[in-house]
Amino acid sequence: MTARILYIEDNEQNLYLVTFLLKTKGHEVLQAHEGPEGIEIAGREKPDLILLDIQLPSMDGYTVARLLRTNPDLVKTPIVALTSYAMPGDREKAMAAGCTGYIEKPINPDIFLNQITAWLQNDMLGENEK
């Protein structure tokens, strides 16, 4: 199963690693370096999954998630926070902002890819039931 995945991330090393891993599984990866750019791309491209860094310049990931959820075309799109924010309460804060998943950095490549596959399968199973 391949998917179109949007990754909103300002750190070039993280962007490279995640993009590389996802492409090895055949996924198409769209990239945005800032929140407003990610919101625009998501609205236009309607990806199957959105990976979202929380610590972004100009607009934090919590705000990005809340704004993405106001787009009727993206209401059911899984948004997974991919972040180094790993303090107590950070996961809950991401979920309250509209994220459907949470992955802490640094990532373990094998576990990361398994998590992505699980979110995509759950989302696509839901789409098939419509």
ZAKOL-499104 format. One line per 4 residues: number of its first residue (from 1); their letters; for each residue y, x, z of N, C-alpha, C, CB. Coordinates in pm, whole numbers. Glycine has a CB too. Example, Ala and Ser with C-alpha at 12.3 -4.5 7.8 and 13.67 -1.06 7.14 Angstrom:
! ZAKOL-499104
1	AS	-569/1319/780/-450/1230/780/-330/1320/780/-447/1131/905 | -225/1285/708/-106/1367/714/3/1290/787/-60/1408/572
//
This chain:
! ZAKOL-499104
1	MTAR	-117/84/0/0/0/0/125/89/0/-1/-96/122 | 206/74/-102/331/150/-107/447/54/-85/346/226/-243 | 557/110/-38/671/27/-2/801/100/-34/666/-11/146 | 908/22/-36/1043/77/-46/1099/82/96/1136/-10/-143
5	ILYI	1133/201/140/1177/221/277/1316/283/275/1077/311/356 | 1407/224/349/1541/278/366/1545/357/496/1650/165/365 | 1591/481/489/1606/564/609/1754/594/626/1521/696/600 | 1811/547/736/1953/571/768/1956/680/873/2025/439/818
9	EDNE	2001/799/833/1993/920/917/2099/1018/872/1851/985/910 | 2173/1076/966/2277/1173/930/2230/1318/938/2396/1154/1019 | 2117/1344/1002/2066/1481/1016/1980/1515/895/1986/1497/1147 | 2022/1616/820/1953/1652/695/1808/1695/718/2028/1763/625
13	QNLY	1781/1766/827/1643/1810/853/1551/1692/881/1639/1908/972 | 1599/1597/962/1519/1477/990/1500/1395/862/1587/1391/1099 | 1605/1384/784/1600/1309/658/1496/1370/565/1738/1305/590 | 1498/1501/554/1403/1571/467/1259/1549/513/1436/1722/462
17	LVTF	1234/1571/643/1097/1561/696/1041/1420/678/1095/1599/845 | 1114/1320/719/1065/1182/711/1046/1141/565/1162/1085/781 | 1142/1177/480/1131/1145/337/1006/1210/278/1257/1190/260 | 985/1337/310/868/1410/260/739/1340/304/869/1556/311
21	LLKT	729/1307/433/608/1242/484/583/1108/416/619/1223/636 | 687/1029/402/671/896/341/633/907/194/799/815/355 | 692/1003/123/660/1019/-19/517/1067/-40/757/1118/-83 | 462/1143/57/323/1187/43/228/1067/46/286/1287/156
25	KGHE	272/956/103/192/833/106/229/738/-7/209/763/240 | 313/784/-98/347/704/-216/463/608/-199/230/627/-255 | 531/614/-87/644/524/-64/769/572/-139/673/512/85 | 851/477/-179/982/508/-234/1079/511/-116/1027/403/-344
29	VLQA	1159/616/-106/1251/630/7/1395/626/-43/1223/762/84 | 1469/532/12/1613/523/-11/1680/588/109/1660/372/-30 | 1790/660/86/1854/732/195/1999/691/210/1845/883/171 | 2042/685/336/2183/665/369/2216/759/483/2213/515/406
33	HEGP	2336/816/479/2377/912/581/2463/850/691/2452/1025/517 | 2513/729/669/2597/661/768/2564/512/769/2747/684/737 | 2601/446/877/2573/305/893/2626/215/782/2629/261/1020 | 2757/223/751/2810/134/646/2738/153/511/2959/159/628
37	EGIE	2706/276/477/2632/304/354/2493/241/360/2620/457/330 | 2427/251/475/2295/192/493/2297/41/482/2238/233/626 | 2398/-21/539/2412/-167/532/2429/-211/387/2531/-215/618 | 2510/-137/312/2535/-170/172/2407/-155/90/2646/-81/113
41	IAGR	2336/-45/109/2211/-20/35/2107/-126/71/2156/122/64 | 2094/-157/199/1996/-257/242/2024/-393/179/1996/-269/396 | 2150/-431/175/2186/-560/116/2157/-566/-33/2331/-588/140 | 2179/-455/-100/2159/-449/-245/2012/-433/-282/2239/-333/-304
45	EKPD	1940/-347/-212/1804/-308/-249/1694/-388/-179/1784/-163/-220 | 1725/-450/-67/1629/-529/9/1496/-455/31/1602/-662/-63 | 1500/-345/107/1379/-265/130/1274/-341/210/1413/-135/201 | 1152/-289/206/1041/-348/282/1049/-312/430/908/-303/224
49	LILL	1113/-199/460/1124/-148/597/1250/-65/606/998/-64/637 | 1316/-70/722/1435/12/746/1408/100/868/1563/-76/768 | 1423/230/850/1417/326/960/1561/361/995/1333/456/923 | 1595/356/1123/1734/364/1164/1753/461/1280/1786/228/1203
53	DIQL	1829/566/1255/1870/655/1363/1973/581/1448/1929/791/1308 | 1975/604/1576/2071/536/1663/2201/614/1673/2011/515/1802 | 2192/745/1676/2311/828/1693/2367/867/1555/2278/956/1776 | 2450/778/1500/2509/799/1368/2659/818/1380/2477/680/1274
57	PSMD	2722/886/1284/2867/898/1286/2933/765/1247/2913/1011/1191 | 3048/739/1296/3135/625/1263/3084/489/1310/3156/620/1116 | 2954/467/1315/2898/338/1360/2759/365/1414/2894/232/1243 | 2734/333/1541/2602/365/1597/2494/271/1543/2605/358/1750
61	GYTV	2371/312/1560/2258/237/1507/2244/97/1566/2133/312/1531 | 2287/79/1690/2281/-55/1750/2369/-152/1671/2324/-51/1899 | 2489/-106/1637/2582/-188/1559/2525/-213/1419/2720/-121/1549 | 2469/-109/1359/2408/-123/1226/2298/-230/1229/2350/14/1177
65	ARLL	2210/-222/1330/2101/-320/1340/2155/-462/1354/2009/-287/1460 | 2256/-479/1439/2313/-613/1458/2372/-666/1327/2422/-611/1568 | 2441/-579/1253/2501/-622/1126/2395/-650/1020/2599/-515/1075 | 2291/-569/1016/2181/-595/921/2119/-732/947/2073/-485/931
69	RTNP	2108/-770/1072/2047/-898/1108/2134/-1019/1071/2018/-901/1256 | 2261/-995/1036/2346/-1107/993/2324/-1141/846/2493/-1074/1018 | 2254/-1053/772/2225/-1078/631/2098/-1163/621/2209/-943/552 | 2109/-1285/568/1992/-1373/561/1874/-1311/485/2030/-1503/495
73	DLVK	1903/-1224/388/1795/-1160/311/1720/-1054/391/1853/-1097/185 | 1777/-1011/504/1717/-902/582/1668/-946/720/1816/-790/599 | 1676/-1074/748/1641/-1124/881/1498/-1087/919/1659/-1276/887 | 1406/-1092/824/1265/-1064/854/1223/-921/821/1176/-1160/778
77	TPIV	1315/-841/768/1283/-701/736/1265/-622/865/1393/-637/648 | 1152/-553/882/1136/-471/1002/1239/-359/1005/993/-413/1008 | 1302/-344/1120/1395/-233/1144/1336/-152/1259/1543/-284/1178 | 1306/-26/1233/1246/60/1334/1346/168/1373/1113/123/1283
81	ALTS	1385/169/1500/1472/274/1550/1390/403/1554/1529/238/1693 | 1445/507/1494/1381/639/1491/1482/732/1554/1341/684/1342 | 1465/761/1683/1574/819/1758/1531/917/1866/1653/710/1820 | 1621/1006/1900/1597/1098/2011/1643/1035/2143/1670/1232/1987
85	YAMP	1703/917/2137/1738/844/2259/1608/797/2324/1834/722/2229 | 1571/860/2434/1443/825/2496/1457/805/2646/1339/933/2468 | 1573/762/2688/1595/736/2829/1549/594/2863/1745/756/2866 | 1524/569/2991/1485/433/3030/1590/332/2982/1466/424/3185
89	GDRE	1543/226/2921/1634/123/2872/1674/138/2727/1755/121/2956 | 1654/255/2667/1696/275/2527/1613/190/2431/1683/423/2488 | 1484/181/2454/1397/99/2369/1443/-48/2376/1248/112/2414 | 1467/-97/2497/1510/-235/2516/1645/-261/2449/1518/-268/2664
93	KAMA	1734/-164/2457/1866/-178/2394/1852/-187/2242/1957/-58/2433 | 1762/-107/2185/1739/-111/2040/1679/-245/1999/1645/4/1996 | 1584/-294/2077/1521/-423/2046/1623/-537/2059/1401/-448/2140 | 1707/-531/2159/1808/-634/2178/1909/-636/2063/1882/-613/2311
97	AGCT	1930/-521/1999/2023/-512/1887/1962/-564/1757/2069/-368/1868 | 1831/-587/1755/1768/-641/1636/1656/-556/1579/1869/-660/1533 | 1626/-443/1641/1515/-360/1593/1382/-426/1629/1523/-216/1654 | 1283/-403/1545/1150/-458/1570/1052/-351/1616/1098/-526/1444
101	GYIE	1095/-226/1613/1012/-116/1656/1097/1/1702/918/-72/1545 | 1031/99/1762/1103/212/1822/1012/334/1819/1147/179/1968 | 1058/442/1760/983/567/1756/1074/678/1807/932/599/1611 | 1022/755/1902/1098/866/1958/1083/991/1873/1055/894/2102
105	KPIN	1194/1065/1857/1190/1197/1795/1175/1299/1905/1319/1224/1710 | 1114/1411/1880/1054/1451/1753/926/1371/1727/1024/1603/1752 | 899/1351/1601/783/1270/1562/659/1357/1547/811/1195/1432 | 545/1294/1568/416/1353/1532/384/1295/1395/301/1322/1641
109	PDIF	374/1378/1290/357/1324/1154/242/1225/1138/335/1437/1060 | 126/1252/1195/12/1162/1179/36/1028/1248/-116/1226/1234 | 83/1034/1372/111/911/1446/223/833/1377/149/943/1594 | 326/903/1331/437/839/1262/389/760/1140/540/944/1220
113	LNQI	310/823/1057/262/756/936/172/637/969/185/854/847 | 93/647/1074/12/534/1118/99/418/1165/-84/576/1230 | 208/450/1237/299/346/1284/367/277/1166/404/405/1380 | 411/354/1068/477/297/951/380/205/877/528/409/857
117	TAWL	257/250/859/157/168/791/135/37/866/24/245/779 | 129/43/997/108/-78/1077/224/-176/1059/91/-42/1227 | 348/-128/1062/462/-218/1045/462/-278/905/594/-143/1070 | 431/-199/807/429/-251/670/318/-353/653/411/-137/570
121	QNDM	200/-327/707/90/-423/695/123/-554/764/-39/-364/753 | 181/-546/883/219/-668/956/322/-746/878/272/-635/1096 | 422/-676/824/528/-743/750/474/-804/622/642/-645/719 | 393/-729/549/344/-778/421/240/-889/440/285/-663/339
125	LGEN	166/-885/551/74/-995/579/154/-1123/601/-14/-964/702 | 264/-1109/675/350/-1225/697/407/-1279/568/463/-1190/790 | 443/-1191/475/498/-1233/346/393/-1308/265/550/-1112/266 | 267/-1264/273/161/-1327/195/128/-1467/246/37/-1241/198
129	EK	158/-1494/371/127/-1624/428/229/-1729/389/120/-1615/578 | 341/-1689/331/446/-1784/294/406/-1866/174/577/-1712/265
//
